[in-house]
Amino acid sequence: MIAFRPGVLRLYLVLDPDLARGEPEAVAAEALDAGVTCLQLRWKSASDRDVHSLACRLAKLAQTHQIPFLLNDRLDIALAAGADGVHLGVDDLPLEDARRVTGPEFILGFSPDSDDEVRQAAARGATYLGIGPFFETGSKADAGAAMGSGEFSRRRRLSNLPVVAIGGINTGNAHSPMRAGANGVAVVSAIVGAPDVARATRELDRALNREF
């Protein structure tokens, strides 16, 4: 299991096979080779069996790159596939129960909806927070309104947990969430929807290096 450190959030790829321009495993491989530091599989339209099959392959791929692999929502499949963690939302398994099942080393990401959920996340067992949408996004239908730098920064200060910003982030605007206090940026379409995955990943990596 890959140990968590805040730096792994720096360039976080959320792989949604329904949005990928190529075969998902190949897309992930190109992105990891080009500098992605954390990988999450989010595949809401697939059967449990298909999610498990792809998750098993991605877990091995991430392990060869020594980066964490997480599954969105499904703790059961994450454990069965050998993932390093799971990312949960407010409608998923409660953090306390997930932590009780997994033990202290398993990575538990959490997307809070309210200030209280941000404040309580660490005590409930979260490893890091995903806060957004920072900008408007088309890759998640229920993401809500964009919060922008001011609201993100205010909410980020409510917790000492590491935070990854998500929502509408690309090469041209990745500096904004970092300046607002994010430990990293999570992207979907900016990488998986790009004609050249490796080039898009390297450009994001350079953008982060250039600004910070």
CYANA upper distance limits for C-alpha pairs under 8 A (distance plus 0.5 A):
  1 MET  CA     68 PRO  CA      8.41
  1 MET  CA     83 ALA  CA      8.33
  1 MET  CA     84 ASP  CA      6.15
  2 ILE  CA     63 GLN  CA      8.08
  2 ILE  CA     66 GLN  CA      7.22
  2 ILE  CA     67 ILE  CA      6.99
  2 ILE  CA     68 PRO  CA      6.08
  2 ILE  CA     84 ASP  CA      6.80
  3 ALA  CA     68 PRO  CA      8.21
  3 ALA  CA    105 GLU  CA      7.68
  4 PHE  CA      8 VAL  CA      7.60
  4 PHE  CA     68 PRO  CA      8.02
  4 PHE  CA    105 GLU  CA      8.50
  4 PHE  CA    107 ILE  CA      7.37
  6 PRO  CA     10 ARG  CA      8.31
  6 PRO  CA    162 PRO  CA      6.38
  6 PRO  CA    183 ASN  CA      7.15
  7 GLY  CA    183 ASN  CA      7.52
  7 GLY  CA    184 GLY  CA      8.12
  8 VAL  CA     12 TYR  CA      7.99
  8 VAL  CA     37 THR  CA      5.62
  8 VAL  CA     38 CYS  CA      6.19
  8 VAL  CA     67 ILE  CA      7.72
  8 VAL  CA     68 PRO  CA      8.04
  9 LEU  CA     37 THR  CA      7.06
  9 LEU  CA     38 CYS  CA      6.71
  9 LEU  CA    163 VAL  CA      8.28
  9 LEU  CA    164 VAL  CA      6.59
  9 LEU  CA    183 ASN  CA      6.70
  9 LEU  CA    184 GLY  CA      5.31
  9 LEU  CA    185 VAL  CA      7.32
  9 LEU  CA    186 ALA  CA      8.12
 10 ARG  CA     37 THR  CA      6.92
 10 ARG  CA     38 CYS  CA      8.38
 10 ARG  CA    164 VAL  CA      8.14
 10 ARG  CA    183 ASN  CA      6.52
 10 ARG  CA    184 GLY  CA      4.14
 10 ARG  CA    185 VAL  CA      6.35
 10 ARG  CA    186 ALA  CA      8.43
 11 LEU  CA     35 GLY  CA      8.07
 11 LEU  CA     36 VAL  CA      5.73
 11 LEU  CA     37 THR  CA      5.78
 11 LEU  CA     38 CYS  CA      7.11
 11 LEU  CA    184 GLY  CA      6.39
 11 LEU  CA    185 VAL  CA      6.00
 11 LEU  CA    186 ALA  CA      6.68
 11 LEU  CA    187 VAL  CA      8.22
 11 LEU  CA    204 LEU  CA      8.46
 11 LEU  CA    205 ASP  CA      7.69
 12 TYR  CA     36 VAL  CA      6.63
 12 TYR  CA     37 THR  CA      6.32
 12 TYR  CA     38 CYS  CA      5.14
 12 TYR  CA     39 LEU  CA      6.45
 12 TYR  CA     40 GLN  CA      8.15
 12 TYR  CA    184 GLY  CA      7.67
 12 TYR  CA    185 VAL  CA      6.52
 12 TYR  CA    186 ALA  CA      4.93
 12 TYR  CA    187 VAL  CA      6.87
 13 LEU  CA     36 VAL  CA      7.03
 13 LEU  CA     37 THR  CA      8.32
 13 LEU  CA     38 CYS  CA      6.68
 13 LEU  CA     39 LEU  CA      5.50
 13 LEU  CA     40 GLN  CA      6.68
 13 LEU  CA    186 ALA  CA      6.18
 13 LEU  CA    187 VAL  CA      5.82
 13 LEU  CA    188 VAL  CA      6.66
 13 LEU  CA    191 ILE  CA      8.10
 14 VAL  CA     39 LEU  CA      6.63
 14 VAL  CA     40 GLN  CA      5.24
 14 VAL  CA     41 LEU  CA      6.41
 14 VAL  CA     42 ARG  CA      6.95
 14 VAL  CA    186 ALA  CA      7.16
 14 VAL  CA    187 VAL  CA      6.52
 14 VAL  CA    188 VAL  CA      5.63
 15 LEU  CA     20 ALA  CA      8.13
 15 LEU  CA     24 PRO  CA      7.95
 15 LEU  CA     28 ALA  CA      7.79
 15 LEU  CA     39 LEU  CA      7.67
 15 LEU  CA     40 GLN  CA      6.44
 15 LEU  CA     41 LEU  CA      5.42
 15 LEU  CA     42 ARG  CA      6.38
 15 LEU  CA     43 TRP  CA      8.34
 15 LEU  CA    188 VAL  CA      6.76
 15 LEU  CA    192 VAL  CA      7.28
 16 ASP  CA     20 ALA  CA      6.90
 16 ASP  CA     24 PRO  CA      8.38
 16 ASP  CA     41 LEU  CA      6.84
 16 ASP  CA     42 ARG  CA      5.57
 16 ASP  CA     43 TRP  CA      5.94
 16 ASP  CA    188 VAL  CA      7.58
 16 ASP  CA    192 VAL  CA      8.07
 17 PRO  CA     23 GLU  CA      8.13
 17 PRO  CA     24 PRO  CA      5.96
 17 PRO  CA     42 ARG  CA      8.25
 17 PRO  CA     43 TRP  CA      6.85
 18 ASP  CA     43 TRP  CA      7.73
 18 ASP  CA     45 SER  CA      8.34
 19 LEU  CA    139 SER  CA      8.30
 19 LEU  CA    189 SER  CA      7.49
 19 LEU  CA    192 VAL  CA      7.14
 19 LEU  CA    193 GLY  CA      6.79
 20 ALA  CA     24 PRO  CA      6.98
 20 ALA  CA     27 VAL  CA      7.97
 20 ALA  CA    189 SER  CA      8.20
 20 ALA  CA    192 VAL  CA      5.14
 20 ALA  CA    193 GLY  CA      5.79
 21 ARG  CA    192 VAL  CA      6.89
 21 ARG  CA    193 GLY  CA      5.94
 21 ARG  CA    194 ALA  CA      7.66
 21 ARG  CA    195 PRO  CA      7.70
 22 GLY  CA     26 ALA  CA      7.60
 22 GLY  CA     27 VAL  CA      6.69
 22 GLY  CA    192 VAL  CA      8.39
 23 GLU  CA     27 VAL  CA      6.65
 24 PRO  CA     28 ALA  CA      6.66
 25 GLU  CA     29 ALA  CA      6.66
 25 GLU  CA     54 LEU  CA      8.09
 25 GLU  CA     57 ARG  CA      8.10
 25 GLU  CA     58 LEU  CA      7.26
 26 ALA  CA     30 GLU  CA      6.72
 27 VAL  CA     31 ALA  CA      6.72
 27 VAL  CA    192 VAL  CA      7.15
 27 VAL  CA    197 VAL  CA      7.12
 28 ALA  CA     32 LEU  CA      6.55
 28 ALA  CA     39 LEU  CA      8.47
 28 ALA  CA     58 LEU  CA      8.24
 29 ALA  CA     33 ASP  CA      6.63
 29 ALA  CA     61 LEU  CA      7.65
 30 GLU  CA     34 ALA  CA      6.74
 30 GLU  CA    197 VAL  CA      6.85
 30 GLU  CA    198 ALA  CA      5.91
 31 ALA  CA     35 GLY  CA      6.91
 31 ALA  CA     36 VAL  CA      6.24
 31 ALA  CA    191 ILE  CA      8.02
 31 ALA  CA    197 VAL  CA      6.61
 31 ALA  CA    198 ALA  CA      5.97
 31 ALA  CA    201 THR  CA      6.46
 32 LEU  CA     36 VAL  CA      5.26
 32 LEU  CA     37 THR  CA      7.66
 32 LEU  CA     62 ALA  CA      8.22
 32 LEU  CA     65 HIS  CA      7.63
 33 ASP  CA     65 HIS  CA      8.44
 33 ASP  CA    198 ALA  CA      8.03
 34 ALA  CA    198 ALA  CA      5.88
 34 ALA  CA    199 ARG  CA      8.15
 34 ALA  CA    201 THR  CA      6.38
 34 ALA  CA    202 ARG  CA      6.17
 35 GLY  CA    201 THR  CA      7.04
 35 GLY  CA    202 ARG  CA      7.04
 35 GLY  CA    205 ASP  CA      7.23
 36 VAL  CA    201 THR  CA      7.48
 37 THR  CA     67 ILE  CA      6.39
 37 THR  CA     68 PRO  CA      8.14
 38 CYS  CA     67 ILE  CA      6.11
 38 CYS  CA     68 PRO  CA      5.78
 38 CYS  CA     69 PHE  CA      6.86
 39 LEU  CA     62 ALA  CA      7.76
 39 LEU  CA     67 ILE  CA      7.98
 39 LEU  CA     68 PRO  CA      6.83
 39 LEU  CA     69 PHE  CA      5.42
 39 LEU  CA     70 LEU  CA      6.77
 40 GLN  CA     69 PHE  CA      6.22
 40 GLN  CA     70 LEU  CA      5.07
 40 GLN  CA     71 LEU  CA      5.89
 40 GLN  CA     72 ASN  CA      7.15
 41 LEU  CA     55 ALA  CA      7.57
 41 LEU  CA     69 PHE  CA      8.41
 41 LEU  CA     70 LEU  CA      6.99
 41 LEU  CA     71 LEU  CA      5.49
 41 LEU  CA     72 ASN  CA      6.49
 42 ARG  CA     71 LEU  CA      7.00
 42 ARG  CA     72 ASN  CA      5.58
 43 TRP  CA     51 VAL  CA      7.34
 43 TRP  CA     72 ASN  CA      8.27
 46 ALA  CA     50 ASP  CA      6.63
 46 ALA  CA     51 VAL  CA      6.72
 47 SER  CA     51 VAL  CA      6.72
 48 ASP  CA     52 HIS  CA      6.53
 48 ASP  CA     77 ILE  CA      8.20
 49 ARG  CA     53 SER  CA      6.64
 50 ASP  CA     54 LEU  CA      6.75
 51 VAL  CA     55 ALA  CA      6.39
 51 VAL  CA     77 ILE  CA      8.30
 52 HIS  CA     56 CYS  CA      6.59
 52 HIS  CA     77 ILE  CA      6.45
 52 HIS  CA     78 ALA  CA      8.40
 52 HIS  CA     80 ALA  CA      8.15
 52 HIS  CA     81 ALA  CA      6.70
 53 SER  CA     57 ARG  CA      7.18
 53 SER  CA     81 ALA  CA      8.38
 54 LEU  CA     58 LEU  CA      6.66
 55 ALA  CA     59 ALA  CA      6.43
 55 ALA  CA     71 LEU  CA      7.97
 55 ALA  CA     78 ALA  CA      8.04
 55 ALA  CA     81 ALA  CA      6.38
 55 ALA  CA     83 ALA  CA      8.08
 56 CYS  CA     60 LYS  CA      7.05
 56 CYS  CA     81 ALA  CA      5.18
 56 CYS  CA     82 GLY  CA      7.28
 56 CYS  CA     83 ALA  CA      8.27
 57 ARG  CA     61 LEU  CA      6.79
 58 LEU  CA     62 ALA  CA      6.50
 58 LEU  CA     69 PHE  CA      7.81
 59 ALA  CA     63 GLN  CA      6.63
 59 ALA  CA     69 PHE  CA      6.24
 59 ALA  CA     81 ALA  CA      7.54
 59 ALA  CA     82 GLY  CA      6.91
 59 ALA  CA     83 ALA  CA      6.13
 59 ALA  CA     84 ASP  CA      8.45
 60 LYS  CA     64 THR  CA      6.91
 61 LEU  CA     65 HIS  CA      7.25
 62 ALA  CA     66 GLN  CA      6.58
 62 ALA  CA     67 ILE  CA      5.92
 62 ALA  CA     68 PRO  CA      6.86
 62 ALA  CA     69 PHE  CA      6.43
 63 GLN  CA     67 ILE  CA      6.64
 63 GLN  CA     68 PRO  CA      7.75
 63 GLN  CA     69 PHE  CA      8.30
 68 PRO  CA     83 ALA  CA      8.29
 68 PRO  CA     84 ASP  CA      6.22
 68 PRO  CA     85 GLY  CA      8.06
 69 PHE  CA     83 ALA  CA      6.01
 69 PHE  CA     84 ASP  CA      5.86
 69 PHE  CA     85 GLY  CA      7.07
 70 LEU  CA     78 ALA  CA      7.53
 70 LEU  CA     83 ALA  CA      6.12
 70 LEU  CA     84 ASP  CA      6.24
 70 LEU  CA     85 GLY  CA      5.03
 70 LEU  CA     86 VAL  CA      5.33
 70 LEU  CA     87 HIS  CA      7.16
 70 LEU  CA    107 ILE  CA      8.34
 71 LEU  CA     75 LEU  CA      7.94
 71 LEU  CA     77 ILE  CA      8.25
 71 LEU  CA     78 ALA  CA      6.10
 71 LEU  CA     83 ALA  CA      7.50
 71 LEU  CA     85 GLY  CA      7.10
 71 LEU  CA     86 VAL  CA      5.23
 71 LEU  CA     87 HIS  CA      6.68
 72 ASN  CA     86 VAL  CA      6.20
 72 ASN  CA     87 HIS  CA      5.31
 72 ASN  CA     88 LEU  CA      6.96
 73 ASP  CA     86 VAL  CA      7.03
 73 ASP  CA     87 HIS  CA      6.22
 73 ASP  CA     88 LEU  CA      5.46
 73 ASP  CA     89 GLY  CA      7.47
 73 ASP  CA     92 ASP  CA      6.74
 73 ASP  CA     93 LEU  CA      8.43
 74 ARG  CA     78 ALA  CA      6.68
 74 ARG  CA     86 VAL  CA      7.41
 74 ARG  CA     88 LEU  CA      8.40
 75 LEU  CA     79 LEU  CA      6.64
 75 LEU  CA     85 GLY  CA      8.48
 75 LEU  CA     86 VAL  CA      6.44
 75 LEU  CA     98 ALA  CA      7.88
 76 ASP  CA     80 ALA  CA      6.75
 77 ILE  CA     81 ALA  CA      6.42
 78 ALA  CA     82 GLY  CA      6.74
 78 ALA  CA     83 ALA  CA      5.55
 78 ALA  CA     84 ASP  CA      8.20
 78 ALA  CA     85 GLY  CA      7.25
 78 ALA  CA     86 VAL  CA      6.87
 79 LEU  CA     83 ALA  CA      6.52
 84 ASP  CA    106 PHE  CA      6.46
 84 ASP  CA    107 ILE  CA      6.61
 85 GLY  CA    106 PHE  CA      5.86
 85 GLY  CA    107 ILE  CA      4.66
 85 GLY  CA    108 LEU  CA      6.20
 85 GLY  CA    109 GLY  CA      8.08
 86 VAL  CA    107 ILE  CA      6.89
 86 VAL  CA    108 LEU  CA      5.90
 86 VAL  CA    109 GLY  CA      6.71
 87 HIS  CA    108 LEU  CA      6.34
 87 HIS  CA    109 GLY  CA      4.78
 87 HIS  CA    110 PHE  CA      6.12
 87 HIS  CA    111 SER  CA      8.20
 88 LEU  CA     92 ASP  CA      6.30
 88 LEU  CA     93 LEU  CA      7.66
 88 LEU  CA     95 LEU  CA      8.23
 88 LEU  CA    108 LEU  CA      7.74
 88 LEU  CA    109 GLY  CA      6.50
 88 LEU  CA    110 PHE  CA      5.36
 88 LEU  CA    111 SER  CA      6.94
 89 GLY  CA    110 PHE  CA      6.21
 89 GLY  CA    111 SER  CA      5.47
 89 GLY  CA    112 PRO  CA      7.19
 90 VAL  CA     94 PRO  CA      8.05
 90 VAL  CA    110 PHE  CA      8.37
 90 VAL  CA    111 SER  CA      7.38
 90 VAL  CA    112 PRO  CA      6.86
 90 VAL  CA    113 ASP  CA      7.56
 93 LEU  CA     97 ASP  CA      7.42
 93 LEU  CA     98 ALA  CA      7.04
 94 PRO  CA     98 ALA  CA      6.82
 95 LEU  CA     99 ARG  CA      6.55
 95 LEU  CA    108 LEU  CA      8.17
 95 LEU  CA    110 PHE  CA      8.49
 95 LEU  CA    121 ALA  CA      8.37
 95 LEU  CA    124 ARG  CA      6.22
 95 LEU  CA    125 GLY  CA      6.32
 95 LEU  CA    126 ALA  CA      7.10
 96 GLU  CA    100 ARG  CA      6.67
 96 GLU  CA    124 ARG  CA      5.67
 96 GLU  CA    125 GLY  CA      6.41
 97 ASP  CA    101 VAL  CA      6.75
 98 ALA  CA    102 THR  CA      6.65
 98 ALA  CA    108 LEU  CA      8.42
 99 ARG  CA    103 GLY  CA      6.17
 99 ARG  CA    104 PRO  CA      7.37
 99 ARG  CA    106 PHE  CA      8.32
 99 ARG  CA    108 LEU  CA      8.09
 99 ARG  CA    125 GLY  CA      6.30
102 THR  CA    106 PHE  CA      6.48
107 ILE  CA    126 ALA  CA      8.21
107 ILE  CA    127 THR  CA      6.29
108 LEU  CA    125 GLY  CA      7.76
108 LEU  CA    126 ALA  CA      5.60
108 LEU  CA    127 THR  CA      5.57
108 LEU  CA    128 TYR  CA      7.33
109 GLY  CA    126 ALA  CA      6.41
109 GLY  CA    127 THR  CA      6.25
109 GLY  CA    128 TYR  CA      5.54
109 GLY  CA    129 LEU  CA      6.12
109 GLY  CA    130 GLY  CA      7.38
110 PHE  CA    121 ALA  CA      8.13
110 PHE  CA    126 ALA  CA      6.77
110 PHE  CA    127 THR  CA      8.34
110 PHE  CA    128 TYR  CA      7.01
110 PHE  CA    129 LEU  CA      5.44
110 PHE  CA    130 GLY  CA      6.45
111 SER  CA    129 LEU  CA      6.28
111 SER  CA    130 GLY  CA      5.30
111 SER  CA    131 ILE  CA      6.51
112 PRO  CA    117 GLU  CA      5.87
112 PRO  CA    118 VAL  CA      6.29
112 PRO  CA    129 LEU  CA      7.88
112 PRO  CA    130 GLY  CA      7.93
112 PRO  CA    131 ILE  CA      7.49
113 ASP  CA    117 GLU  CA      7.13
113 ASP  CA    118 VAL  CA      8.34
114 SER  CA    118 VAL  CA      6.98
115 ASP  CA    119 ARG  CA      6.78
115 ASP  CA    155 ARG  CA      7.17
115 ASP  CA    158 LEU  CA      7.79
116 ASP  CA    120 GLN  CA      6.57
117 GLU  CA    121 ALA  CA      6.33
118 VAL  CA    129 LEU  CA      8.34
118 VAL  CA    155 ARG  CA      7.93
118 VAL  CA    158 LEU  CA      6.94
118 VAL  CA    159 SER  CA      6.72
119 ARG  CA    158 LEU  CA      6.18
119 ARG  CA    159 SER  CA      6.02
120 GLN  CA    124 ARG  CA      6.74
121 ALA  CA    125 GLY  CA      6.88
121 ALA  CA    126 ALA  CA      5.90
122 ALA  CA    126 ALA  CA      5.57
122 ALA  CA    127 THR  CA      7.48
122 ALA  CA    159 SER  CA      8.21
122 ALA  CA    161 LEU  CA      7.22
127 THR  CA    161 LEU  CA      7.36
127 THR  CA    162 PRO  CA      8.08
128 TYR  CA    161 LEU  CA      5.90
128 TYR  CA    162 PRO  CA      5.46
128 TYR  CA    163 VAL  CA      6.22
128 TYR  CA    164 VAL  CA      8.15
129 LEU  CA    161 LEU  CA      7.23
129 LEU  CA    162 PRO  CA      6.86
129 LEU  CA    163 VAL  CA      5.25
129 LEU  CA    164 VAL  CA      6.80
130 GLY  CA    163 VAL  CA      6.27
130 GLY  CA    164 VAL  CA      5.43
130 GLY  CA    165 ALA  CA      6.39
130 GLY  CA    166 ILE  CA      7.27
131 ILE  CA    152 PHE  CA      7.75
131 ILE  CA    156 ARG  CA      8.37
131 ILE  CA    163 VAL  CA      7.37
131 ILE  CA    164 VAL  CA      6.87
131 ILE  CA    165 ALA  CA      5.70
131 ILE  CA    166 ILE  CA      6.79
132 GLY  CA    143 ALA  CA      8.15
132 GLY  CA    146 ALA  CA      7.60
132 GLY  CA    147 MET  CA      7.27
132 GLY  CA    152 PHE  CA      7.84
132 GLY  CA    165 ALA  CA      6.36
132 GLY  CA    166 ILE  CA      5.61
132 GLY  CA    167 GLY  CA      6.29
133 PRO  CA    137 THR  CA      7.50
133 PRO  CA    143 ALA  CA      6.73
133 PRO  CA    144 GLY  CA      7.42
133 PRO  CA    145 ALA  CA      7.33
133 PRO  CA    146 ALA  CA      5.55
133 PRO  CA    147 MET  CA      6.74
133 PRO  CA    148 GLY  CA      8.50
133 PRO  CA    165 ALA  CA      7.96
133 PRO  CA    166 ILE  CA      6.00
133 PRO  CA    167 GLY  CA      4.64
133 PRO  CA    168 GLY  CA      7.64
134 PHE  CA    146 ALA  CA      5.76
134 PHE  CA    147 MET  CA      5.73
134 PHE  CA    148 GLY  CA      5.58
134 PHE  CA    149 SER  CA      7.64
134 PHE  CA    152 PHE  CA      7.42
134 PHE  CA    165 ALA  CA      7.00
134 PHE  CA    166 ILE  CA      6.43
134 PHE  CA    167 GLY  CA      5.60
134 PHE  CA    168 GLY  CA      7.29
134 PHE  CA    169 ILE  CA      8.05
134 PHE  CA    177 PRO  CA      7.73
135 PHE  CA    146 ALA  CA      5.20
135 PHE  CA    147 MET  CA      7.23
135 PHE  CA    148 GLY  CA      6.64
135 PHE  CA    166 ILE  CA      8.45
135 PHE  CA    167 GLY  CA      5.76
135 PHE  CA    168 GLY  CA      5.28
135 PHE  CA    169 ILE  CA      7.26
136 GLU  CA    145 ALA  CA      7.13
136 GLU  CA    146 ALA  CA      5.50
136 GLU  CA    167 GLY  CA      6.73
136 GLU  CA    168 GLY  CA      5.86
137 THR  CA    143 ALA  CA      7.93
137 THR  CA    146 ALA  CA      8.45
137 THR  CA    167 GLY  CA      5.74
137 THR  CA    168 GLY  CA      5.03
138 GLY  CA    168 GLY  CA      8.07
139 SER  CA    188 VAL  CA      7.57
139 SER  CA    189 SER  CA      7.33
143 ALA  CA    167 GLY  CA      8.48
146 ALA  CA    167 GLY  CA      8.25
147 MET  CA    151 GLU  CA      5.97
147 MET  CA    152 PHE  CA      6.67
148 GLY  CA    152 PHE  CA      6.60
149 SER  CA    153 SER  CA      6.42
149 SER  CA    176 SER  CA      7.20
149 SER  CA    177 PRO  CA      6.94
149 SER  CA    180 ALA  CA      6.14
150 GLY  CA    154 ARG  CA      6.74
150 GLY  CA    180 ALA  CA      7.92
151 GLU  CA    155 ARG  CA      6.63
152 PHE  CA    156 ARG  CA      6.40
152 PHE  CA    177 PRO  CA      8.25
152 PHE  CA    180 ALA  CA      7.30
153 SER  CA    157 ARG  CA      6.81
153 SER  CA    180 ALA  CA      5.52
153 SER  CA    181 GLY  CA      6.63
154 ARG  CA    158 LEU  CA      7.57
155 ARG  CA    159 SER  CA      8.31
156 ARG  CA    163 VAL  CA      7.57
156 ARG  CA    181 GLY  CA      7.43
156 ARG  CA    182 ALA  CA      8.11
162 PRO  CA    182 ALA  CA      8.11
162 PRO  CA    183 ASN  CA      6.62
163 VAL  CA    182 ALA  CA      5.93
163 VAL  CA    183 ASN  CA      5.97
163 VAL  CA    184 GLY  CA      7.54
164 VAL  CA    182 ALA  CA      6.08
164 VAL  CA    183 ASN  CA      6.15
164 VAL  CA    184 GLY  CA      5.35
164 VAL  CA    185 VAL  CA      5.83
164 VAL  CA    186 ALA  CA      6.82
165 ALA  CA    177 PRO  CA      6.76
165 ALA  CA    182 ALA  CA      6.50
165 ALA  CA    183 ASN  CA      8.38
165 ALA  CA    184 GLY  CA      6.89
165 ALA  CA    185 VAL  CA      5.38
165 ALA  CA    186 ALA  CA      6.44
166 ILE  CA    185 VAL  CA      6.50
166 ILE  CA    186 ALA  CA      5.35
166 ILE  CA    187 VAL  CA      6.88
167 GLY  CA    186 ALA  CA      8.04
167 GLY  CA    187 VAL  CA      7.63
168 GLY  CA    187 VAL  CA      7.99
169 ILE  CA    173 ASN  CA      6.63
169 ILE  CA    174 ALA  CA      6.20
169 ILE  CA    185 VAL  CA      7.79
169 ILE  CA    186 ALA  CA      7.96
169 ILE  CA    187 VAL  CA      6.60
169 ILE  CA    190 ALA  CA      7.68
170 ASN  CA    174 ALA  CA      6.18
170 ASN  CA    187 VAL  CA      7.83
170 ASN  CA    190 ALA  CA      6.06
170 ASN  CA    204 LEU  CA      7.48
171 THR  CA    190 ALA  CA      8.35
171 THR  CA    203 GLU  CA      6.94
171 THR  CA    204 LEU  CA      5.46
171 THR  CA    207 ALA  CA      6.54
172 GLY  CA    207 ALA  CA      8.20
174 ALA  CA    178 MET  CA      7.44
174 ALA  CA    185 VAL  CA      7.56
174 ALA  CA    204 LEU  CA      8.05
174 ALA  CA    207 ALA  CA      7.53
174 ALA  CA    208 LEU  CA      7.27
175 HIS  CA    179 ARG  CA      6.59
175 HIS  CA    207 ALA  CA      7.87
175 HIS  CA    208 LEU  CA      7.00
175 HIS  CA    211 GLU  CA      6.49
175 HIS  CA    212 PHE  CA      8.29
176 SER  CA    180 ALA  CA      6.76
177 PRO  CA    181 GLY  CA      6.98
177 PRO  CA    182 ALA  CA      6.06
177 PRO  CA    184 GLY  CA      8.38
177 PRO  CA    185 VAL  CA      7.76
178 MET  CA    182 ALA  CA      5.21
178 MET  CA    183 ASN  CA      7.15
178 MET  CA    184 GLY  CA      7.10
178 MET  CA    185 VAL  CA      8.11
178 MET  CA    212 PHE  CA      8.49
187 VAL  CA    191 ILE  CA      7.33
188 VAL  CA    192 VAL  CA      6.50
188 VAL  CA    193 GLY  CA      8.11
189 SER  CA    193 GLY  CA      5.14
189 SER  CA    194 ALA  CA      7.53
190 ALA  CA    194 ALA  CA      6.64
190 ALA  CA    200 ALA  CA      7.52
191 ILE  CA    197 VAL  CA      6.06
191 ILE  CA    200 ALA  CA      6.28
191 ILE  CA    201 THR  CA      6.65
192 VAL  CA    197 VAL  CA      6.99
193 GLY  CA    197 VAL  CA      8.27
194 ALA  CA    200 ALA  CA      6.97
196 ASP  CA    200 ALA  CA      6.67
197 VAL  CA    201 THR  CA      6.63
198 ALA  CA    202 ARG  CA      6.68
199 ARG  CA    203 GLU  CA      6.61
200 ALA  CA    204 LEU  CA      6.79
201 THR  CA    205 ASP  CA      6.67
202 ARG  CA    206 ARG  CA      6.57
203 GLU  CA    207 ALA  CA      6.55
204 LEU  CA    208 LEU  CA      6.82
205 ASP  CA    209 ASN  CA      6.78
206 ARG  CA    210 ARG  CA      6.37
207 ALA  CA    211 GLU  CA      6.73
208 LEU  CA    212 PHE  CA      6.39
